[in-house]
């Protein structure tokens, strides 16, 4: 195994945040394990002759793992104000594509300003070719729609703000 291959392997382990990885071939074995903030790499090479470009010795190296830095809160969104804290937020229960209406030419299920009742359909999220109706858990007035029609949404993403009654 070349030094470049080992570097690529370490990058994959770091990228996927693996706690332990081991690779064994006929004449070569490598184990990478993260322990308490450090990355421990143990290499074992064959006892006999070594091909050019391969690691020729048994070695151990300790490299500090990347330290998580505190993340500052994102800047305040100018479209949001503190009054949004009083609203009930309907979030996406699945990953998929957001649709405001049952068909492209049909009217939206709800519009801003509409008074809705509990269990009323608010939108559809298409996931894996299945149309999932998203209903309201609240009664009240729709005050904001966070997502544009046809836009992909993630699990937990805000869809609507409702002034609950």
Backbone bond lengths (Angstrom), bond angles and torsions (degrees), N, CA, C in turn:
res aa  C-N    CA-C-N  psi(-1)  N-CA   C-N-CA  omega(-1)  CA-C   N-CA-C  phi
1 X - - - 1.448 - - 1.520 107.80 -
2 X 1.311 116.80 130.79 1.460 120.64 -177.76 1.525 110.66 -82.07
3 X 1.333 114.74 163.92 1.458 120.67 178.63 1.532 110.40 -61.42
4 X 1.317 118.08 -39.30 1.471 121.93 178.50 1.530 110.74 -62.91
5 X 1.322 117.59 -40.48 1.462 120.76 177.85 1.527 111.36 -63.84
6 X 1.322 116.13 -38.02 1.468 120.24 177.60 1.526 109.80 -66.07
7 X 1.333 117.35 -42.46 1.459 120.47 177.76 1.529 110.92 -60.74
8 X 1.330 117.08 -42.17 1.467 120.91 178.19 1.524 110.50 -63.80
9 X 1.311 117.10 -41.13 1.450 121.83 178.63 1.528 110.69 -62.08
10 X 1.322 117.45 -44.96 1.468 121.00 178.19 1.517 111.30 -62.98
11 X 1.314 117.73 -37.62 1.466 121.43 178.56 1.531 110.65 -65.29
12 X 1.316 117.41 -40.01 1.467 121.54 177.86 1.524 109.78 -64.20
13 X 1.328 117.57 -43.33 1.461 121.70 178.80 1.529 110.00 -61.42
14 X 1.333 116.35 -44.39 1.469 121.18 179.12 1.528 110.60 -64.71
15 X 1.324 116.95 -46.57 1.467 122.60 -176.90 1.520 111.83 -60.82
16 X 1.319 117.41 -39.95 1.461 121.68 -177.25 1.533 112.40 -94.87
17 X 1.326 115.98 4.48 1.468 122.86 177.23 1.522 111.74 50.84
18 X 1.331 115.69 46.09 1.455 120.12 178.37 1.521 109.67 -75.78
19 X 1.326 117.35 141.85 1.459 119.56 178.68 1.534 110.67 -84.47
20 X 1.335 116.57 -27.12 1.461 119.70 178.99 1.523 109.74 -154.84
21 X 1.328 116.10 142.22 1.461 121.87 178.14 1.517 107.52 -145.62
22 X 1.333 116.69 136.72 1.454 120.91 178.64 1.521 109.31 -136.43
23 X 1.332 116.15 135.27 1.450 122.43 177.93 1.519 107.31 -129.62
24 X 1.342 115.74 129.05 1.450 119.48 -179.02 1.516 109.11 -131.94
25 X 1.304 115.06 129.43 1.461 122.30 174.20 1.516 107.63 -119.08
26 X 1.339 117.17 178.60 1.465 120.77 -178.41 1.523 112.30 -51.31
27 X 1.328 116.65 -46.23 1.453 120.54 -173.07 1.528 113.56 -118.00
28 X 1.317 116.88 16.31 1.462 118.54 -173.78 1.526 110.22 -154.22
29 X 1.323 115.54 142.93 1.462 120.54 178.38 1.529 108.32 -143.10
30 X 1.338 116.33 135.36 1.463 120.64 176.38 1.527 107.73 -136.86
31 X 1.334 115.20 138.18 1.461 120.95 177.56 1.527 107.45 -132.64
32 X 1.333 115.50 131.77 1.461 121.92 177.42 1.522 106.02 -120.91
33 X 1.333 115.64 127.79 1.463 120.36 -178.86 1.520 109.12 -139.48
34 X 1.329 116.09 133.90 1.467 121.36 175.20 1.516 108.02 -92.93
35 X 1.339 114.65 129.95 1.458 119.97 177.47 1.518 108.76 -137.14
36 X 1.304 117.13 122.06 1.467 124.27 174.02 1.527 113.94 37.56
37 X 1.323 116.06 61.10 1.457 120.76 172.90 1.512 115.19 82.93
38 X 1.334 119.20 3.08 1.457 120.82 179.10 1.519 108.96 -127.86
39 X 1.311 114.71 155.98 1.452 120.09 177.34 1.516 106.73 -111.36
40 X 1.320 117.53 119.79 1.450 122.27 -178.18 1.519 108.26 -104.21
41 X 1.327 115.46 128.01 1.456 120.61 -179.93 1.517 108.00 -120.09
42 X 1.308 117.46 125.38 1.458 121.51 177.00 1.521 108.19 -120.03
43 X 1.312 115.99 127.43 1.458 121.50 -179.07 1.520 108.73 -118.18
44 X 1.306 116.32 139.69 1.456 120.44 174.75 1.524 107.32 -127.98
45 X 1.293 115.82 123.16 1.465 121.02 -178.28 1.526 108.73 -107.16
46 X 1.316 117.10 163.77 1.462 119.77 179.48 1.528 111.34 -65.06
47 X 1.348 116.27 154.85 1.458 120.87 -179.37 1.521 111.55 -78.34
48 X 1.309 117.92 -23.40 1.457 121.53 -175.63 1.522 112.59 -86.88
49 X 1.350 116.74 -159.54 1.454 121.13 -179.90 1.531 110.84 -60.37
50 X 1.327 114.71 148.93 1.457 121.52 -175.64 1.521 109.28 -116.18
51 X 1.313 116.17 134.98 1.462 121.01 178.95 1.525 109.23 -70.83
52 X 1.355 117.32 149.92 1.455 120.27 178.71 1.534 110.57 -59.76
53 X 1.333 115.81 141.58 1.461 121.21 176.99 1.509 114.27 84.94
54 X 1.357 116.69 4.48 1.459 118.58 178.60 1.520 109.25 -107.54
55 X 1.319 116.54 167.99 1.463 121.23 -179.73 1.522 108.05 -81.24
56 X 1.353 118.53 117.69 1.451 120.48 -171.39 1.525 116.21 -93.08
57 X 1.324 121.41 -3.10 1.459 120.63 -174.01 1.520 110.46 -131.06
58 X 1.303 114.45 165.56 1.456 119.76 170.30 1.520 105.30 -83.53
59 X 1.319 116.72 129.14 1.457 119.77 -175.42 1.512 110.20 -142.21
60 X 1.302 115.33 155.05 1.461 120.91 172.10 1.508 107.24 -133.45
61 X 1.299 115.70 136.20 1.457 119.92 -179.72 1.515 108.58 -135.48
62 X 1.309 115.28 142.30 1.452 119.91 176.53 1.519 107.20 -120.64
63 X 1.302 115.27 122.21 1.464 120.80 178.13 1.511 107.85 -121.21
64 X 1.325 117.62 136.38 1.460 117.98 179.29 1.518 111.05 -63.47
65 X 1.316 114.82 138.40 1.462 120.15 176.09 1.516 108.74 -76.33
66 X 1.319 117.63 152.97 1.450 118.94 178.70 1.527 110.25 -58.74
67 X 1.300 115.61 133.92 1.453 121.13 -179.57 1.518 108.54 -91.64
68 X 1.306 115.34 132.30 1.464 119.39 179.23 1.525 108.90 -71.68
69 X 1.296 116.29 125.04 1.456 122.11 178.48 1.513 109.00 -91.81
70 X 1.328 117.70 144.24 1.458 118.27 176.20 1.518 110.06 -60.72
71 X 1.301 114.68 138.92 1.453 119.52 -178.23 1.523 108.53 -103.07
72 X 1.314 114.76 129.71 1.460 119.28 178.00 1.518 108.55 -71.02
73 X 1.321 118.07 147.15 1.458 119.07 177.75 1.517 110.20 -61.66
74 X 1.331 117.12 147.55 1.454 118.85 -179.06 1.526 110.16 -62.87
75 X 1.331 116.60 151.85 1.448 118.69 179.59 1.520 110.46 -60.54
76 X 1.287 115.36 148.61 1.468 119.99 -178.86 1.516 109.86 -61.51
77 X 1.316 115.06 137.65 1.449 120.87 178.52 1.526 108.10 -80.46
78 X 1.329 118.67 122.89 1.452 119.62 -177.91 1.515 113.35 -63.19
79 X 1.350 118.33 -20.93 1.460 120.65 179.46 1.524 111.85 -77.50
80 X 1.354 116.48 -17.11 1.448 120.09 -178.85 1.514 108.95 -100.50
81 X 1.301 116.51 143.16 1.453 119.91 172.76 1.523 108.40 -126.23
82 X 1.321 117.02 171.27 1.454 121.39 -176.26 1.517 112.59 -64.17
83 X 1.321 117.32 -19.73 1.459 119.46 -178.70 1.531 111.89 -68.83
84 X 1.350 118.34 -16.58 1.463 120.75 178.26 1.511 112.08 -65.68
85 X 1.319 117.35 -16.94 1.450 120.26 -179.99 1.524 111.46 -65.37
86 X 1.319 117.70 -21.83 1.463 121.21 -179.30 1.525 112.90 -85.33
87 X 1.317 118.63 -4.52 1.454 122.09 -177.05 1.516 111.50 -93.58
88 X 1.330 115.16 151.02 1.461 121.42 170.57 1.522 106.55 -84.34
89 X 1.306 117.07 133.30 1.460 121.63 -177.82 1.523 109.37 -107.18
90 X 1.330 116.26 126.34 1.461 121.99 174.54 1.518 106.30 -92.71
91 X 1.345 115.84 122.91 1.462 121.41 -178.01 1.517 110.33 -111.15
92 X 1.321 115.16 156.70 1.461 120.69 179.73 1.527 110.32 -71.19
93 X 1.330 117.52 127.30 1.460 119.96 177.99 1.526 112.93 -84.66
94 X 1.344 116.98 -6.43 1.469 121.59 -177.04 1.521 110.24 -147.26
95 X 1.310 115.69 169.50 1.464 123.09 173.15 1.522 107.50 -92.27
96 X 1.319 117.32 135.50 1.459 119.31 179.20 1.511 111.64 173.44
97 X 1.328 115.94 -158.60 1.457 122.71 179.84 1.521 108.96 -110.13
98 X 1.332 116.24 129.00 1.459 123.95 -175.59 1.522 110.84 -85.38
99 X 1.342 116.09 131.59 1.469 121.46 174.92 1.526 108.69 -131.36
100 X 1.324 116.47 132.32 1.471 121.75 -179.20 1.525 112.73 -83.34
101 X 1.346 117.59 -16.49 1.466 120.81 -176.57 1.526 109.77 -133.99
102 X 1.351 116.27 161.25 1.471 119.51 -178.21 1.521 113.14 -71.89
103 X 1.338 117.72 -24.45 1.467 122.85 179.46 1.525 108.02 -141.80
104 X 1.325 117.89 157.95 1.464 120.00 -177.57 1.536 114.28 -56.28
105 X 1.320 118.60 -37.52 1.463 120.92 -177.40 1.526 113.78 -94.28
106 X 1.315 117.61 -2.20 1.471 121.35 -177.01 1.525 110.80 -83.42
107 X 1.328 114.63 161.22 1.467 120.63 176.90 1.536 109.45 -70.11
108 X 1.330 115.42 154.33 1.462 120.89 178.11 1.519 110.55 -64.06
109 X 1.329 115.94 151.38 1.460 120.48 176.46 1.525 110.05 -59.60
110 X 1.339 116.12 -45.08 1.470 121.14 178.40 1.524 109.24 -140.54
111 X 1.317 114.86 152.81 1.467 122.37 175.19 1.522 108.10 -119.87
112 X 1.302 116.28 161.55 1.458 120.85 175.40 1.525 107.65 -62.90
113 X 1.324 115.52 132.40 1.461 121.10 -177.42 1.518 113.67 98.36
114 X 1.334 117.52 -15.92 1.462 120.52 178.33 1.530 110.70 -67.46
115 X 1.316 115.44 141.32 1.462 121.17 172.63 1.524 106.08 -92.43
116 X 1.340 115.04 126.59 1.468 119.74 -176.04 1.521 110.11 -117.80
117 X 1.312 114.81 162.74 1.459 121.21 176.95 1.535 108.56 -113.71
118 X 1.306 115.58 164.88 1.459 121.40 179.03 1.526 109.33 -61.00
119 X 1.328 117.01 140.88 1.477 125.96 179.36 1.523 113.39 70.97
120 X 1.325 119.10 12.31 1.455 121.63 175.34 1.530 108.62 -77.99
121 X 1.332 116.81 140.68 1.467 121.53 179.29 1.526 109.19 -69.94
122 X 1.342 115.39 129.03 1.465 121.64 179.82 1.527 111.85 -101.86
123 X 1.339 115.75 -35.72 1.467 120.34 -175.58 1.526 108.34 -167.37
124 X 1.320 115.03 -179.16 1.465 122.40 175.08 1.523 106.83 -125.27
125 X 1.317 116.13 139.98 1.460 120.83 170.55 1.515 106.99 -119.45
126 X 1.330 114.77 120.03 1.461 120.74 178.64 1.520 108.68 -87.17
127 X 1.322 115.73 125.58 1.458 121.61 177.56 1.518 107.86 -137.30
128 X 1.303 116.71 121.45 1.466 122.84 178.89 1.529 111.48 53.59
129 X 1.315 116.11 46.21 1.462 124.57 177.17 1.530 113.56 67.82
130 X 1.326 117.47 11.87 1.460 121.87 175.80 1.516 108.72 -108.15
131 X 1.332 116.61 135.75 1.453 122.18 178.83 1.529 108.69 -94.05
132 X 1.332 117.19 115.25 1.454 123.08 -177.37 1.521 109.58 -106.86
133 X 1.331 116.63 116.44 1.460 120.33 178.21 1.523 108.98 -76.37
134 X 1.331 115.74 129.80 1.458 121.29 177.81 1.526 107.04 -102.90
135 X 1.330 115.89 121.68 1.459 120.79 -177.05 1.527 110.24 -108.39
136 X 1.330 114.86 161.74 1.457 121.34 -179.16 1.521 110.99 -85.41
137 X 1.310 115.37 139.03 1.456 121.14 173.11 1.526 109.99 -90.54
138 X 1.325 116.23 -3.84 1.459 121.63 -171.85 1.526 111.25 -124.51
139 X 1.336 114.67 156.79 1.457 121.59 167.33 1.516 105.93 -104.88
140 X 1.318 116.86 141.15 1.453 118.99 178.98 1.505 112.09 156.65
141 X 1.344 115.11 -156.60 1.462 122.07 -176.36 1.518 110.26 -112.06
142 X 1.321 116.22 133.50 1.465 121.28 176.78 1.530 107.15 -74.27
143 X 1.332 116.94 121.01 1.463 119.69 -178.40 1.527 113.40 -111.01
144 X 1.344 116.75 -18.42 1.465 118.03 179.92 1.522 110.17 -158.59
145 X 1.331 115.18 142.86 1.461 122.29 171.08 1.520 105.92 -116.42
146 X 1.321 117.64 120.88 1.458 122.40 -174.99 1.524 113.99 -85.72
147 X 1.327 117.93 -15.53 1.463 121.66 -170.48 1.522 110.42 -119.94
148 X 1.318 116.77 140.57 1.461 122.78 176.05 1.527 109.72 -83.56
149 X 1.315 116.19 150.53 1.455 122.09 178.98 1.532 110.40 -58.91
150 X 1.333 116.21 133.23 1.465 121.53 178.27 1.514 114.25 83.80
151 X 1.323 117.91 1.77 1.463 122.08 -177.60 1.528 110.40 -85.57
152 X 1.339 117.66 141.00 1.466 119.25 175.61 1.530 110.02 -70.04
153 X 1.331 116.52 145.39 1.461 122.08 177.55 1.520 109.74 -127.17
154 X 1.316 115.21 153.75 1.461 122.92 178.77 1.521 109.63 -104.53
155 X 1.305 116.56 162.89 1.454 121.63 175.11 1.530 108.43 -59.69
156 X 1.320 116.85 131.67 1.455 121.71 177.37 1.515 114.83 83.22
157 X 1.322 118.27 -1.53 1.467 121.14 179.93 1.530 109.88 -72.32
158 X 1.319 116.44 141.56 1.460 121.02 -179.87 1.525 110.41 -68.22
159 X 1.336 115.28 135.25 1.453 121.37 178.21 1.540 111.34 -110.83
160 X 1.328 115.76 -52.68 1.467 121.17 -176.76 1.532 110.18 -137.26
161 X 1.342 114.94 152.11 1.467 121.72 168.65 1.516 106.25 -111.45
162 X 1.324 115.71 133.35 1.470 121.31 -177.58 1.521 108.76 -127.44
163 X 1.325 115.85 130.14 1.461 120.45 173.12 1.525 105.83 -82.24
164 X 1.325 115.18 99.63 1.469 121.17 -173.62 1.526 110.61 -71.33
165 X 1.328 114.61 150.84 1.483 121.35 178.98 1.492 109.69 -114.05
